[in-house]
Amino acid sequence: MNTIRQQQRAYQQDLLTDLQAMLQAREMTTVLTADQYGRPALEVMDSRCRMRRIFVHLAFLWFYWGDERDERVTCLRLPAAADRIEAAAREGWREGEQGELGIDLTKILDAHRS
């Protein structure tokens, strides 16, 4: 893994560790982990005992736990982020598979070629 990617992963890990401390102080069940690609993630249990992974999107400085608009919050205000994530977990995570934020470059290229 190159140095830049290592630094990015370390920064993501630091952000998630800080978030974990805040959520645990609120008596939320959390586990710091990594996904199958090695991306740091924080698993958070909701009110129905379902785990959802929270990731860090560095380009936008978001914590996100799905692909819907209400499933992301800025990393820049950690207490506010913890409030939002706690509220979402207490309401219960959205039904279905966890969505993934990403940019499909093929769609952008196809649109440009048209």
Beta strands, then each sheet from edge to edge (+ up, - down):
strand 1: 30-34
strand 2: 40-45
strand 3: 51-57
strand 4: 62-64
strand 5: 72-74
sheet 1: 1+ 2- 3+ 4- 5+
end
